[in-house]
């Protein structure tokens, strides 16, 4: 494959992908999110928000713990050299 063909294939892929994304967003605008309205009317939206908040807090805590352990390991290895 020549360089021109490779560039042409990349452009074709990009434009097809962009068309697909834009096309899917146009369909997404037509639907009405009835599930969110139902959750809000029943008061269950607070449960959903609480669960998502707990999951996010757990992930953030896990990442902070991993970062601290990694810093300790980096300090140990930098002191040995």
C-alpha positions as CSV (number, residue, x, y, z in Angstrom):
1,X,0.0,0.0,0.0
2,X,1.3,3.4,-0.9
3,X,1.3,6.3,1.5
4,X,-1.4,8.0,-0.5
5,X,-3.7,4.9,-0.2
6,X,-3.1,4.7,3.5
7,X,-4.0,8.4,4.0
8,X,-7.1,7.9,1.9
9,X,-8.2,4.9,3.9
10,X,-7.7,6.8,7.1
11,X,-9.8,9.7,5.8
12,X,-12.5,7.3,4.6
13,X,-12.6,5.6,8.0
14,X,-12.7,9.0,9.8
15,X,-15.6,10.3,7.7
16,X,-17.6,7.1,8.0
17,X,-17.1,7.0,11.8
18,X,-18.1,10.7,12.1
19,X,-21.2,10.1,10.0
20,X,-22.1,7.2,12.1
21,X,-21.7,9.2,15.4
22,X,-23.7,12.2,14.0
23,X,-26.4,9.8,12.7
24,X,-26.8,8.1,16.0
25,X,-27.0,11.4,17.9
26,X,-29.9,12.5,15.6
27,X,-31.8,9.4,16.6
28,X,-31.0,10.0,20.3
29,X,-32.8,13.4,20.1
30,X,-36.1,11.9,19.1
31,X,-36.6,9.7,22.1
32,X,-38.0,10.9,25.5
33,X,-36.2,9.5,28.6
34,X,-39.3,8.1,30.3
35,X,-37.2,6.0,32.7
36,X,-35.7,9.1,34.3
37,X,-39.1,10.7,34.7
38,X,-40.4,7.5,36.3
39,X,-37.5,7.4,38.7
40,X,-38.0,11.0,39.6
41,X,-41.7,10.6,40.1
42,X,-41.2,7.6,42.3
43,X,-38.4,9.2,44.3
44,X,-36.0,6.5,43.2
45,X,-33.7,8.9,41.4
46,X,-32.1,9.6,44.8
47,X,-31.2,5.9,45.2
48,X,-29.6,5.9,41.7
49,X,-27.6,9.1,42.6
50,X,-26.6,7.6,45.9
51,X,-25.4,4.3,44.3
52,X,-23.4,6.2,41.6
53,X,-21.9,8.5,44.3
54,X,-20.8,5.5,46.4
55,X,-19.3,3.7,43.4
56,X,-17.4,6.9,42.4
57,X,-16.2,7.4,45.9
58,X,-14.9,3.8,46.1
59,X,-13.1,4.1,42.8
60,X,-11.5,7.4,43.9
61,X,-10.4,6.0,47.2
62,X,-8.9,2.9,45.5
63,X,-7.0,5.1,43.0
64,X,-5.6,7.2,45.9
65,X,-4.5,4.1,47.8
66,X,-2.8,2.7,44.7
67,X,-1.1,6.0,44.1
68,X,0.3,6.2,47.6
69,X,1.6,2.6,47.4
70,X,3.2,3.4,44.0
71,X,4.9,6.5,45.4
72,X,6.4,4.4,48.3
73,X,7.7,1.8,45.8
74,X,9.2,4.6,43.6
75,X,10.9,6.1,46.7
76,X,12.3,2.7,47.7
77,X,13.7,2.0,44.2
78,X,15.1,5.6,43.8
79,X,16.9,5.3,47.2
80,X,18.6,2.0,46.1
81,X,20.2,3.5,43.1
